[in-house]
Amino acid sequence: MVDRGRRKSRTGVVARLAADKTTVVVIEQLRKHTHYEKYVKRVKRLLVHDEHNECRIGDRVKIMETRPLSKRKHWRLVEIVERAK
């Protein structure tokens, strides 16, 4: 893959097929609470551009930051890491 500078890349799970060429990817993180020092799950839902509509619900995918494609869509699909069972 061509080096695209300092673009962020994440790995998440496809939660929903939102529209044509658009999917919703859920990214979960475990963060330590600053005061209580307990681990808390943080969930982020990102709209991802899927050019060929190849994702299915439950797939683990790798996404990369890109230019704004719509109001909320700033990520694109790089590859499908693991297919849903």
Biopython code that builds the backbone (N, CA, C, O; Angstrom):
import numpy as np
from Bio.PDB.StructureBuilder import StructureBuilder

atoms = [
    (1, "MET", "N", (0.837, -1.186, 0.000)),
    (1, "MET", "CA", (0.000, 0.000, 0.000)),
    (1, "MET", "C", (0.877, 1.243, 0.000)),
    (1, "MET", "O", (1.934, 1.270, 0.631)),
    (2, "VAL", "N", (0.442, 2.247, -0.695)),
    (2, "VAL", "CA", (1.189, 3.486, -0.814)),
    (2, "VAL", "C", (1.125, 4.243, 0.509)),
    (2, "VAL", "O", (0.065, 4.326, 1.129)),
    (3, "ASP", "N", (2.258, 4.793, 0.939)),
    (3, "ASP", "CA", (2.293, 5.566, 2.177)),
    (3, "ASP", "C", (1.514, 6.859, 1.981)),
    (3, "ASP", "O", (1.802, 7.633, 1.067)),
    (4, "ARG", "N", (0.525, 7.092, 2.844)),
    (4, "ARG", "CA", (-0.350, 8.251, 2.706)),
    (4, "ARG", "C", (-0.096, 9.291, 3.782)),
    (4, "ARG", "O", (-1.008, 10.029, 4.154)),
    (5, "GLY", "N", (1.128, 9.364, 4.287)),
    (5, "GLY", "CA", (1.428, 10.362, 5.295)),
    (5, "GLY", "C", (1.015, 9.917, 6.676)),
    (5, "GLY", "O", (1.186, 8.755, 7.042)),
    (6, "ARG", "N", (0.476, 10.834, 7.436)),
    (6, "ARG", "CA", (0.117, 10.548, 8.817)),
    (6, "ARG", "C", (-1.390, 10.328, 8.982)),
    (6, "ARG", "O", (-1.992, 10.847, 9.922)),
    (7, "ARG", "N", (-1.983, 9.582, 8.096)),
    (7, "ARG", "CA", (-3.407, 9.287, 8.211)),
    (7, "ARG", "C", (-3.643, 8.213, 9.256)),
    (7, "ARG", "O", (-2.878, 7.254, 9.358)),
    (8, "LYS", "N", (-4.701, 8.377, 10.030)),
    (8, "LYS", "CA", (-5.024, 7.402, 11.071)),
    (8, "LYS", "C", (-5.624, 6.153, 10.433)),
    (8, "LYS", "O", (-6.321, 6.230, 9.421)),
    (9, "SER", "N", (-5.345, 5.017, 11.032)),
    (9, "SER", "CA", (-6.000, 3.788, 10.606)),
    (9, "SER", "C", (-6.489, 3.056, 11.846)),
    (9, "SER", "O", (-5.834, 3.074, 12.888)),
    (10, "ARG", "N", (-7.630, 2.419, 11.729)),
    (10, "ARG", "CA", (-8.270, 1.727, 12.835)),
    (10, "ARG", "C", (-8.786, 0.382, 12.349)),
    (10, "ARG", "O", (-8.929, 0.148, 11.149)),
    (11, "THR", "N", (-9.063, -0.495, 13.309)),
    (11, "THR", "CA", (-9.679, -1.783, 13.023)),
    (11, "THR", "C", (-10.964, -1.874, 13.835)),
    (11, "THR", "O", (-10.975, -1.592, 15.034)),
    (12, "GLY", "N", (-12.043, -2.269, 13.170)),
    (12, "GLY", "CA", (-13.331, -2.351, 13.855)),
    (12, "GLY", "C", (-14.222, -3.404, 13.228)),
    (12, "GLY", "O", (-13.799, -4.146, 12.342)),
    (13, "VAL", "N", (-15.458, -3.463, 13.694)),
    (13, "VAL", "CA", (-16.429, -4.452, 13.241)),
    (13, "VAL", "C", (-17.586, -3.727, 12.560)),
    (13, "VAL", "O", (-18.070, -2.710, 13.057)),
    (14, "VAL", "N", (-18.023, -4.257, 11.419)),
    (14, "VAL", "CA", (-19.143, -3.662, 10.693)),
    (14, "VAL", "C", (-20.423, -3.932, 11.488)),
    (14, "VAL", "O", (-20.766, -5.082, 11.764)),
    (15, "ALA", "N", (-21.125, -2.846, 11.853)),
    (15, "ALA", "CA", (-22.330, -2.964, 12.652)),
    (15, "ALA", "C", (-23.588, -2.863, 11.805)),
    (15, "ALA", "O", (-24.617, -3.453, 12.135)),
    (16, "ARG", "N", (-23.504, -2.111, 10.708)),
    (16, "ARG", "CA", (-24.716, -1.842, 9.932)),
    (16, "ARG", "C", (-24.318, -1.429, 8.525)),
    (16, "ARG", "O", (-23.288, -0.784, 8.328)),
    (17, "LEU", "N", (-25.131, -1.798, 7.552)),
    (17, "LEU", "CA", (-24.960, -1.338, 6.183)),
    (17, "LEU", "C", (-25.892, -0.144, 6.013)),
    (17, "LEU", "O", (-27.096, -0.315, 5.822)),
    (18, "ALA", "N", (-25.341, 1.055, 6.081)),
    (18, "ALA", "CA", (-26.155, 2.262, 6.192)),
    (18, "ALA", "C", (-26.854, 2.628, 4.889)),
    (18, "ALA", "O", (-28.063, 2.861, 4.887)),
    (19, "ALA", "N", (-26.131, 2.682, 3.802)),
    (19, "ALA", "CA", (-26.692, 3.079, 2.513)),
    (19, "ALA", "C", (-25.798, 2.505, 1.428)),
    (19, "ALA", "O", (-24.893, 1.721, 1.714)),
    (20, "ASP", "N", (-26.046, 2.890, 0.187)),
    (20, "ASP", "CA", (-25.206, 2.425, -0.907)),
    (20, "ASP", "C", (-23.789, 2.966, -0.725)),
    (20, "ASP", "O", (-23.596, 4.176, -0.608)),
    (21, "LYS", "N", (-22.803, 2.075, -0.700)),
    (21, "LYS", "CA", (-21.378, 2.402, -0.548)),
    (21, "LYS", "C", (-21.031, 2.990, 0.818)),
    (21, "LYS", "O", (-19.989, 3.631, 0.959)),
    (22, "THR", "N", (-21.877, 2.788, 1.823)),
    (22, "THR", "CA", (-21.615, 3.301, 3.170)),
    (22, "THR", "C", (-21.908, 2.222, 4.206)),
    (22, "THR", "O", (-22.948, 1.564, 4.156)),
    (23, "THR", "N", (-20.976, 2.046, 5.149)),
    (23, "THR", "CA", (-21.192, 1.122, 6.259)),
    (23, "THR", "C", (-20.893, 1.847, 7.567)),
    (23, "THR", "O", (-20.211, 2.871, 7.584)),
    (24, "VAL", "N", (-21.414, 1.300, 8.657)),
    (24, "VAL", "CA", (-21.127, 1.827, 9.985)),
    (24, "VAL", "C", (-20.208, 0.836, 10.678)),
    (24, "VAL", "O", (-20.540, -0.341, 10.817)),
    (25, "VAL", "N", (-19.047, 1.320, 11.112)),
    (25, "VAL", "CA", (-18.050, 0.483, 11.775)),
    (25, "VAL", "C", (-17.955, 0.901, 13.238)),
    (25, "VAL", "O", (-17.861, 2.087, 13.552)),
    (26, "VAL", "N", (-17.981, -0.092, 14.127)),
    (26, "VAL", "CA", (-17.897, 0.157, 15.567)),
    (26, "VAL", "C", (-16.479, -0.150, 16.031)),
    (26, "VAL", "O", (-15.939, -1.219, 15.745)),
    (27, "ILE", "N", (-15.885, 0.793, 16.746)),
    (27, "ILE", "CA", (-14.540, 0.630, 17.292)),
    (27, "ILE", "C", (-14.642, 0.691, 18.808)),
    (27, "ILE", "O", (-15.134, 1.675, 19.360)),
    (28, "GLU", "N", (-14.178, -0.356, 19.485)),
    (28, "GLU", "CA", (-14.229, -0.411, 20.940)),
    (28, "GLU", "C", (-12.836, -0.212, 21.519)),
    (28, "GLU", "O", (-11.855, -0.739, 20.994)),
    (29, "GLN", "N", (-12.756, 0.553, 22.605)),
    (29, "GLN", "CA", (-11.498, 0.787, 23.306)),
    (29, "GLN", "C", (-11.712, 0.579, 24.790)),
    (29, "GLN", "O", (-12.777, 0.901, 25.316)),
    (30, "LEU", "N", (-10.716, 0.047, 25.467)),
    (30, "LEU", "CA", (-10.724, -0.012, 26.922)),
    (30, "LEU", "C", (-9.823, 1.100, 27.424)),
    (30, "LEU", "O", (-8.624, 1.110, 27.145)),
    (31, "ARG", "N", (-10.399, 2.040, 28.168)),
    (31, "ARG", "CA", (-9.643, 3.164, 28.705)),
    (31, "ARG", "C", (-9.702, 3.108, 30.222)),
    (31, "ARG", "O", (-10.715, 2.705, 30.794)),
    (32, "LYS", "N", (-8.642, 3.504, 30.859)),
    (32, "LYS", "CA", (-8.604, 3.525, 32.313)),
    (32, "LYS", "C", (-9.203, 4.836, 32.819)),
    (32, "LYS", "O", (-8.816, 5.914, 32.368)),
    (33, "HIS", "N", (-10.140, 4.742, 33.749)),
    (33, "HIS", "CA", (-10.763, 5.926, 34.321)),
    (33, "HIS", "C", (-9.714, 6.696, 35.123)),
    (33, "HIS", "O", (-8.940, 6.102, 35.873)),
    (34, "THR", "N", (-9.692, 8.022, 34.959)),
    (34, "THR", "CA", (-8.636, 8.825, 35.577)),
    (34, "THR", "C", (-8.695, 8.817, 37.101)),
    (34, "THR", "O", (-7.657, 8.807, 37.763)),
    (35, "HIS", "N", (-9.889, 8.820, 37.653)),
    (35, "HIS", "CA", (-10.011, 8.896, 39.113)),
    (35, "HIS", "C", (-10.151, 7.517, 39.757)),
    (35, "HIS", "O", (-9.474, 7.207, 40.737)),
    (36, "TYR", "N", (-11.038, 6.697, 39.194)),
    (36, "TYR", "CA", (-11.339, 5.414, 39.820)),
    (36, "TYR", "C", (-10.409, 4.294, 39.370)),
    (36, "TYR", "O", (-10.394, 3.226, 39.981)),
    (37, "GLU", "N", (-9.638, 4.519, 38.318)),
    (37, "GLU", "CA", (-8.669, 3.565, 37.780)),
    (37, "GLU", "C", (-9.303, 2.228, 37.399)),
    (37, "GLU", "O", (-8.648, 1.186, 37.436)),
    (38, "LYS", "N", (-10.564, 2.268, 37.039)),
    (38, "LYS", "CA", (-11.264, 1.089, 36.553)),
    (38, "LYS", "C", (-11.308, 1.186, 35.029)),
    (38, "LYS", "O", (-11.394, 2.287, 34.485)),
    (39, "TYR", "N", (-11.251, 0.061, 34.345)),
    (39, "TYR", "CA", (-11.286, 0.084, 32.889)),
    (39, "TYR", "C", (-12.720, 0.240, 32.406)),
    (39, "TYR", "O", (-13.618, -0.478, 32.844)),
    (40, "VAL", "N", (-12.921, 1.193, 31.492)),
    (40, "VAL", "CA", (-14.236, 1.519, 30.959)),
    (40, "VAL", "C", (-14.206, 1.316, 29.448)),
    (40, "VAL", "O", (-13.259, 1.725, 28.776)),
    (41, "LYS", "N", (-15.252, 0.683, 28.922)),
    (41, "LYS", "CA", (-15.324, 0.454, 27.486)),
    (41, "LYS", "C", (-15.863, 1.697, 26.790)),
    (41, "LYS", "O", (-16.908, 2.221, 27.176)),
    (42, "ARG", "N", (-15.163, 2.166, 25.775)),
    (42, "ARG", "CA", (-15.596, 3.304, 24.967)),
    (42, "ARG", "C", (-15.913, 2.784, 23.570)),
    (42, "ARG", "O", (-15.145, 2.009, 22.999)),
    (43, "VAL", "N", (-17.043, 3.213, 23.025)),
    (43, "VAL", "CA", (-17.482, 2.759, 21.705)),
    (43, "VAL", "C", (-17.615, 3.965, 20.791)),
    (43, "VAL", "O", (-18.214, 4.976, 21.159)),
    (44, "LYS", "N", (-17.048, 3.846, 19.589)),
    (44, "LYS", "CA", (-17.153, 4.906, 18.594)),
    (44, "LYS", "C", (-17.753, 4.313, 17.326)),
    (44, "LYS", "O", (-17.338, 3.239, 16.890)),
    (45, "ARG", "N", (-18.721, 4.996, 16.731)),
    (45, "ARG", "CA", (-19.365, 4.539, 15.504)),
    (45, "ARG", "C", (-18.949, 5.475, 14.376)),
    (45, "ARG", "O", (-19.205, 6.677, 14.442)),
    (46, "LEU", "N", (-18.316, 4.941, 13.351)),
    (46, "LEU", "CA", (-17.815, 5.745, 12.243)),
    (46, "LEU", "C", (-18.483, 5.335, 10.942)),
    (46, "LEU", "O", (-18.710, 4.149, 10.698)),
    (47, "LEU", "N", (-18.799, 6.324, 10.102)),
    (47, "LEU", "CA", (-19.302, 6.044, 8.763)),
    (47, "LEU", "C", (-18.106, 5.832, 7.843)),
    (47, "LEU", "O", (-17.175, 6.637, 7.824)),
    (48, "VAL", "N", (-18.139, 4.740, 7.081)),
    (48, "VAL", "CA", (-17.004, 4.334, 6.252)),
    (48, "VAL", "C", (-17.453, 4.178, 4.807)),
    (48, "VAL", "O", (-18.522, 3.628, 4.540)),
    (49, "HIS", "N", (-16.636, 4.661, 3.874)),
    (49, "HIS", "CA", (-16.918, 4.529, 2.446)),
    (49, "HIS", "C", (-16.460, 3.157, 1.972)),
    (49, "HIS", "O", (-15.284, 2.813, 2.092)),
    (50, "ASP", "N", (-17.394, 2.375, 1.433)),
    (50, "ASP", "CA", (-17.131, 1.033, 0.909)),
    (50, "ASP", "C", (-17.469, 1.064, -0.575)),
    (50, "ASP", "O", (-18.627, 0.882, -0.952)),
    (51, "GLU", "N", (-16.476, 1.292, -1.413)),
    (51, "GLU", "CA", (-16.677, 1.550, -2.839)),
    (51, "GLU", "C", (-17.414, 0.428, -3.560)),
    (51, "GLU", "O", (-18.261, 0.695, -4.411)),
    (52, "HIS", "N", (-17.101, -0.828, -3.229)),
    (52, "HIS", "CA", (-17.664, -1.958, -3.976)),
    (52, "HIS", "C", (-18.751, -2.713, -3.208)),
    (52, "HIS", "O", (-19.150, -3.798, -3.631)),
    (53, "ASN", "N", (-19.230, -2.176, -2.111)),
    (53, "ASN", "CA", (-20.265, -2.810, -1.279)),
    (53, "ASN", "C", (-19.913, -4.256, -0.936)),
    (53, "ASN", "O", (-20.749, -5.151, -1.063)),
    (54, "GLU", "N", (-18.671, -4.480, -0.498)),
    (54, "GLU", "CA", (-18.216, -5.838, -0.226)),
    (54, "GLU", "C", (-18.304, -6.227, 1.253)),
    (54, "GLU", "O", (-18.084, -7.394, 1.580)),
    (55, "CYS", "N", (-18.614, -5.304, 2.147)),
    (55, "CYS", "CA", (-18.693, -5.609, 3.581)),
    (55, "CYS", "C", (-20.027, -6.231, 3.928)),
    (55, "CYS", "O", (-21.049, -5.949, 3.302)),
    (56, "ARG", "N", (-19.998, -7.093, 4.949)),
    (56, "ARG", "CA", (-21.208, -7.670, 5.520)),
    (56, "ARG", "C", (-21.196, -7.419, 7.015)),
    (56, "ARG", "O", (-20.139, -7.157, 7.589)),
    (57, "ILE", "N", (-22.343, -7.494, 7.650)),
    (57, "ILE", "CA", (-22.436, -7.247, 9.084)),
    (57, "ILE", "C", (-21.623, -8.302, 9.828)),
    (57, "ILE", "O", (-21.759, -9.497, 9.565)),
    (58, "GLY", "N", (-20.779, -7.856, 10.756)),
    (58, "GLY", "CA", (-19.950, -8.755, 11.550)),
    (58, "GLY", "C", (-18.525, -8.895, 11.041)),
    (58, "GLY", "O", (-17.689, -9.483, 11.727)),
    (59, "ASP", "N", (-18.225, -8.371, 9.860)),
    (59, "ASP", "CA", (-16.860, -8.440, 9.325)),
    (59, "ASP", "C", (-15.926, -7.563, 10.138)),
    (59, "ASP", "O", (-16.317, -6.479, 10.574)),
    (60, "ARG", "N", (-14.698, -8.016, 10.347)),
    (60, "ARG", "CA", (-13.663, -7.192, 10.964)),
    (60, "ARG", "C", (-12.914, -6.518, 9.826)),
    (60, "ARG", "O", (-12.402, -7.193, 8.933)),
    (61, "VAL", "N", (-12.846, -5.184, 9.850)),
    (61, "VAL", "CA", (-12.282, -4.424, 8.735)),
    (61, "VAL", "C", (-11.218, -3.446, 9.218)),
    (61, "VAL", "O", (-11.206, -3.031, 10.377)),
    (62, "LYS", "N", (-10.330, -3.093, 8.301)),
    (62, "LYS", "CA", (-9.328, -2.059, 8.557)),
    (62, "LYS", "C", (-9.750, -0.839, 7.751)),
    (62, "LYS", "O", (-10.034, -0.945, 6.558)),
    (63, "ILE", "N", (-9.791, 0.335, 8.411)),
    (63, "ILE", "CA", (-10.219, 1.563, 7.756)),
    (63, "ILE", "C", (-9.129, 2.621, 7.894)),
    (63, "ILE", "O", (-8.276, 2.540, 8.778)),
    (64, "MET", "N", (-9.169, 3.608, 7.014)),
    (64, "MET", "CA", (-8.172, 4.680, 7.025)),
    (64, "MET", "C", (-8.873, 6.018, 6.834)),
    (64, "MET", "O", (-9.874, 6.124, 6.125)),
    (65, "GLU", "N", (-8.326, 7.018, 7.475)),
    (65, "GLU", "CA", (-8.849, 8.371, 7.377)),
    (65, "GLU", "C", (-8.675, 8.890, 5.949)),
    (65, "GLU", "O", (-7.695, 8.564, 5.280)),
    (66, "THR", "N", (-9.628, 9.694, 5.491)),
    (66, "THR", "CA", (-9.552, 10.262, 4.149)),
    (66, "THR", "C", (-10.185, 11.648, 4.138)),
    (66, "THR", "O", (-10.635, 12.142, 5.172)),
    (67, "ARG", "N", (-10.216, 12.260, 2.983)),
    (67, "ARG", "CA", (-10.841, 13.584, 2.888)),
    (67, "ARG", "C", (-12.336, 13.446, 3.157)),
    (67, "ARG", "O", (-12.878, 12.349, 3.025)),
    (68, "PRO", "N", (-13.017, 14.531, 3.532)),
    (68, "PRO", "CA", (-14.456, 14.425, 3.790)),
    (68, "PRO", "C", (-15.214, 14.027, 2.527)),
    (68, "PRO", "O", (-15.099, 14.674, 1.486)),
    (69, "LEU", "N", (-15.991, 12.952, 2.637)),
    (69, "LEU", "CA", (-16.786, 12.472, 1.511)),
    (69, "LEU", "C", (-18.248, 12.908, 1.641)),
    (69, "LEU", "O", (-18.968, 12.976, 0.644)),
    (70, "SER", "N", (-18.679, 13.198, 2.851)),
    (70, "SER", "CA", (-20.005, 13.750, 3.104)),
    (70, "SER", "C", (-19.946, 14.426, 4.476)),
    (70, "SER", "O", (-18.861, 14.645, 5.014)),
    (71, "LYS", "N", (-21.090, 14.751, 5.034)),
    (71, "LYS", "CA", (-21.108, 15.482, 6.305)),
    (71, "LYS", "C", (-20.438, 14.696, 7.426)),
    (71, "LYS", "O", (-19.689, 15.273, 8.214)),
    (72, "ARG", "N", (-20.697, 13.371, 7.515)),
    (72, "ARG", "CA", (-20.150, 12.567, 8.615)),
    (72, "ARG", "C", (-19.187, 11.487, 8.149)),
    (72, "ARG", "O", (-18.647, 10.762, 8.984)),
    (73, "LYS", "N", (-18.954, 11.353, 6.858)),
    (73, "LYS", "CA", (-18.149, 10.249, 6.338)),
    (73, "LYS", "C", (-16.734, 10.743, 6.002)),
    (73, "LYS", "O", (-16.535, 11.469, 5.028)),
    (74, "HIS", "N", (-15.747, 10.331, 6.833)),
    (74, "HIS", "CA", (-14.357, 10.751, 6.654)),
    (74, "HIS", "C", (-13.399, 9.567, 6.673)),
    (74, "HIS", "O", (-12.194, 9.757, 6.837)),
    (75, "TRP", "N", (-13.907, 8.356, 6.508)),
    (75, "TRP", "CA", (-13.096, 7.150, 6.563)),
    (75, "TRP", "C", (-13.388, 6.303, 5.338)),
    (75, "TRP", "O", (-14.483, 6.372, 4.780)),
    (76, "ARG", "N", (-12.407, 5.497, 4.912)),
    (76, "ARG", "CA", (-12.615, 4.591, 3.782)),
    (76, "ARG", "C", (-12.106, 3.208, 4.144)),
    (76, "ARG", "O", (-11.229, 3.047, 4.993)),
    (77, "LEU", "N", (-12.673, 2.225, 3.488)),
    (77, "LEU", "CA", (-12.311, 0.832, 3.721)),
    (77, "LEU", "C", (-10.971, 0.520, 3.077)),
    (77, "LEU", "O", (-10.767, 0.822, 1.901)),
    (78, "VAL", "N", (-10.049, -0.081, 3.830)),
    (78, "VAL", "CA", (-8.761, -0.496, 3.289)),
    (78, "VAL", "C", (-8.804, -1.972, 2.933)),
    (78, "VAL", "O", (-8.477, -2.360, 1.812)),
    (79, "GLU", "N", (-9.213, -2.796, 3.902)),
    (79, "GLU", "CA", (-9.296, -4.237, 3.646)),
    (79, "GLU", "C", (-10.226, -4.894, 4.646)),
    (79, "GLU", "O", (-10.498, -4.363, 5.723)),
    (80, "ILE", "N", (-10.704, -6.065, 4.258)),
    (80, "ILE", "CA", (-11.498, -6.892, 5.174)),
    (80, "ILE", "C", (-10.537, -7.886, 5.818)),
    (80, "ILE", "O", (-10.003, -8.772, 5.151)),
    (81, "VAL", "N", (-10.324, -7.726, 7.120)),
    (81, "VAL", "CA", (-9.359, -8.549, 7.843)),
    (81, "VAL", "C", (-9.912, -9.953, 8.066)),
    (81, "VAL", "O", (-9.208, -10.943, 7.871)),
    (82, "GLU", "N", (-11.195, -10.033, 8.480)),
    (82, "GLU", "CA", (-11.799, -11.317, 8.790)),
    (82, "GLU", "C", (-13.282, -11.261, 8.447)),
    (82, "GLU", "O", (-13.978, -10.315, 8.812)),
    (83, "ARG", "N", (-13.758, -12.286, 7.741)),
    (83, "ARG", "CA", (-15.164, -12.366, 7.378)),
    (83, "ARG", "C", (-16.010, -12.837, 8.550)),
    (83, "ARG", "O", (-15.526, -13.565, 9.417)),
    (84, "ALA", "N", (-17.270, -12.425, 8.579)),
    (84, "ALA", "CA", (-18.197, -12.856, 9.623)),
    (84, "ALA", "C", (-18.530, -14.338, 9.442)),
    (84, "ALA", "O", (-18.562, -14.846, 8.321)),
    (85, "LYS", "N", (-18.774, -15.012, 10.546)),
    (85, "LYS", "CA", (-19.091, -16.432, 10.461)),
    (85, "LYS", "C", (-20.579, -16.669, 10.450)),
    (85, "LYS", "O", (-21.021, -17.815, 10.382)),
]
sb = StructureBuilder()
sb.init_structure("model")
sb.init_model(0)
sb.init_chain("A")
sb.init_seg("    ")
for serial, (resi, resn, name, xyz) in enumerate(atoms, 1):
    if name == "N":
        sb.init_residue(resn, " ", resi, " ")
    sb.init_atom(name, np.array(xyz, "f"), 0.0, 1.0, " ", f" {name:<3s}", serial, name[0])
structure = sb.get_structure()
